[in-house]
Amino acid sequence: MTSAPTITSCPIGIQAEGTRRERDSMGEIEVPANKYWGAQTQRSLIHFSIGTDRMPLPLYHAYGVVKKAAALVNAADGRMPQWKADLIARVADEVTAGKLDDHFPLFVWQTGSGTQTNMNVNEVIANRAIQLAGGEIGSKKPVHPNDDVNMGQSSNDSFPTAMHVVTLLEIEDRLIPSVEKLIETIHSKADEWMDVVKIGRTHLQDAVPLTVGQEWSGWASLLEDALKNLRHAREALFELAAGGTAVGTGLNAPPGFSKAIARKIAELTGRPFVTAPNKFAALSGLDAMVRASAGLRGLAVPC
């Protein structure tokens, strides 16, 4: 389909029972008819049914941002019709809003570097887009999960990009405001109890007097220092691997794609994301995540 189809306002959900047959490069497989995922997701569910740990939903929500950004950049480059990019972006917004959470079932155990999670997102966006376009779910027409939704990307660069986005947003939107409120509360109590005397203890014995307020002021200061370190550690998360594709060379991504998608993700999130200066490092290492993790551990100690 080359011309723009009529896009409907079809509600989310597939009213079907039993299974449907989907195909990928490995052949055909039965998929639940009432789910948007496709063959690669189903294979992962079968072969990596290990434990109960699932991929966290906020990661999928961040992946929606990445897929929307990629589609809009590909349309701007002329590699994708604008109607198709807008359709992918519309569904990606549904992903980010958590409206398609029931269609992301994968376990954390899987092959490669998040390949099945990436394809889970690609398949769900494609089939939901096909539904909105009035097509046959599973047909890969007019939206293909790999050729369209994954255009210019690889699991190797899109997965760490989504990891950086979700980690940064969770830290900034949820954690930091909560810690700031905690510090404010502890400071308030320190002021309130500054004249309440207690016995300080060292080496499991009573030592010398101090006030409860002095003790609590120490906790507040520890949290402030730890939060400062976390703010510094998060800066590396702004650098994104997107555009490195499979191994860091950028093969199958057009010139300028890495900078353009980083700018678009920054625009969509309101955060200063930039392209990583060295994609080989961005794909092969997790130093930014390790630093963020260290910052979180440092914050947890005084808590």
N, C-alpha and C positions, 0 to 999 in steps of 0.2 A: 504494500500500500504506500504510494508516493504522495497522494494528496491527503490533506487533513481530513480525518474522519469526524463525524459528529460526536462530540463529547457529551455524555449524559451526566446526570447528578445521581447516579445509581448509589444507593446506600451501601455501606461496607458490609460484606458478608456474601457467602455463596450458598444459596439455597439448593443443596444437592446432597444426595446420600450415596453411600458406597464409595467407590474409587474411580479415578480417571487414570488414563495411561499417559505418562509423560516420557519424553525421550531426551537423552543427552548423548555425548560422545561414547558412552559405555553401553548404550542400548536403552531399552524401555524398562519402566518400573511403574508399579501401581502406587498412586498417591491418593490420600484422602480427598474425596471430591469437594469437601466443604472447606478446604484450606487453599491459601494462595501459593504456598511453597511448591517447589518443583522437584525434579529428579535428584539433583545433587544434595538438597536438604534431606530428602527421604533416604538416600543411601547413607548419609551420615547418621541419621537416627537409627538405622539398622546396624551399622558396623561399629558405631561408637556409643552404644548404649551402656555407658559406664557410670555408676554412681547416680547421684541425684543433683549434682552441681550443674546449673544451666548458665549459659551466657547471660550476663546481667542486662536487663532491659535498657538502662540508660546508655549502654554502648550502642544498641540498635538505634536509639533516638539520635545519638550523635552521627551515626552512619547515615541517617536520613539527611542531615546537613551536608555531609560529604557528597552524597549522590545528587542532591539538588544543585550544589555548586558545580559539580562536574558537567551535568546536563546543560546548565546555563552557559558555561564556558564553551562547551562543544558547539552550542548553537551560535554563540557570538563568533566563533572561528569558522562558521559555515560548514562544519562537519555533520551537523544534525539539523533537521528542519525545526524551526522555532516551535511549531505546534507540538512536536514530539518532546522537545525539552520542557515545554510548559506542562505537558501531561505528566512527565516523570517528576518534575518539580512539585506538582500538585500532590502526587502520591507520596513523595518524599516528605512533604509537610505532614501528611497523615501519620507517617512513620515517626517523625520527630514528636508529634503530639501524643504518641502512645495509642493511637486509634487502631493499630494493627498488631498490638502486642501478642495476641493469641496465635499469631502466625510465625513466631520466632521461638521454636522449641528446642534448639540445639544444646547439647551438653558442651561443657568447656573442653572436653577431650575431642580432638579432631586432628586431621592431618595438616601439614604445611604450616603456614603462618596466618591462620584464621580463614583459610580458603572456603570452608563450608559456611562460615558465618557471612562472609562477603557474598557468596552465591545465594545464601538464604535471603539476604536483603535484595539482591538483584532479581531473584525469582519472584519474591512477593511484590516488589514494585512493578515488575513487568506484567504479572498476571492481573494485578489490580488495575493497571493502566489499560490492559486489554479489555477488561470488563467495562471500564468507563468509556472505551472507544467502541463498544458494541461488538467486540470480537469474540472468538472462542478461547476460553481460558486454557492455557497449555499449548496453544498453537504457535506462540512466539511471534505473532503478527497482530497488530502493527509494531509492537514493542518487543525487542529481543533482550533477554536478561543479560547476556554477555556482550553482544555486539552494540547494544544501545545503552543500557543502564550502567554497564561497566566500561564504557568507551573511554579510552585513554588512561585506564587504570589497571592495577593488578591487586590481588589480595596482599601482596608484599608491601605495597605502599599505602593502599587505602585503609588497611586494618590498623597499622600504627598511627595513621592520621586520625582515624576515629578514636583511638585510644587517647591521643593527646587532647583532642577536642573534649571528650567526655570527662577526662580527669581535670582539665582546666576549669570546665564549667561547674563540675561538682565542688571543686575547691572554692571557686569564687562565689558561686550562687548559694551554696548550702553551708559549707564548712566555715568559711571566714566570717560571715555574719553571725553565726552561732557562737563562735569563739569570742568575737568582739563583745557580744552580749554577755557572755560568761565573765570576761575580764571586767566589764563595767559593773556587773553585779558583785564580784569579789572585791573590787575597789570600794564599792558602796558599803559592804559589810566591814571591810577593814577600817573605814572611817567611823562607822557606827560603834565598833568594838575596840577602838584605840585605847580606851581607858580601862578595859577589862583585863585585869592582871591574871596571869597563869604561870605555872612553873615550866620553864624550858627543860628539855631532857637531852642529855648526850650519853652515849654508851649505855643506854637502857637505865640510866639513873637520873634522879632529879639534879638539875644544875643550878641555873640562876633564873630570876624572874624575867618575863617579857609580857607584852600584852597580846591578846588574841588578835587585835588589829595589826600589830607588827607582823605576826605570823602570817596572817592572810595577805598582807601587802607583799610578802615574799612570793606567795603563790601567784599573785597577779603579775608580778614582775617576771617570773619564770615563763608564764604563758605569753606575755608580751614578747619576750626574747624568742620563744619558740615560734610564735606567729610571724615575727620578722624573718626568721630563717626560712619558714615555709614560703613566704611571699617571694623571697629571693630564689628558692628552689624551683618555683613554678615557672620562672621566666623561660627556662629551656623548653617548656611545653609549647611555647608559641611557635617553635620551628616545626614545620610539617614535612612529612616524607612524600606527600602527594606529588606526582610527576616523575618519581623515580622508576615507576612501573616494577618490573619483575626483580631486577637485581641492582638498580640504581643508575642504569644507563639512560633511562627515559625512552627506551625503545617502544614504539607504537603510541607515544604521546607526541603531539605536535610541538614545534618550537614555542616556547613561552607558556606552555600549559601549566607548568609547576608554579610560576609566579601568578598566573591568572587565577588558578583555583585557590591559592592561598589568599589572594585579595578577596575573592568571592566569599570564602569561608569567614574571613574577617568581617566582611560586610554583613553577612547573615547573622553572625553571632555578636557583633559589636565588640569583638576582642582583637587585639593587634597581632593576629597570626601572620606569619611570613613563611616563605619557602625555606626549607633547610638548605644551608649553603653547600653541604656535601651529602648527596643522596645515598652514597654507599655507606656512610656512617649512619644516616637516618634509618636505613633499612636493616643494617646488620647489628646495630646496638640499641640498647634500651636505657642509655645513660640518663636521659631526661626523666624517664619513669622511675629509675632507681633514686635519683635525687629527690623527686617528689615524694617517693615512699619514705626516704630518710627524713624528710621534713615532717611527714605525718607521724613517724615514730617519735621524733623529737617533741612534737606537740602532745603526743599521748603520755609521755613520761610525767610531766607535771600535773596532768589531769588525773 
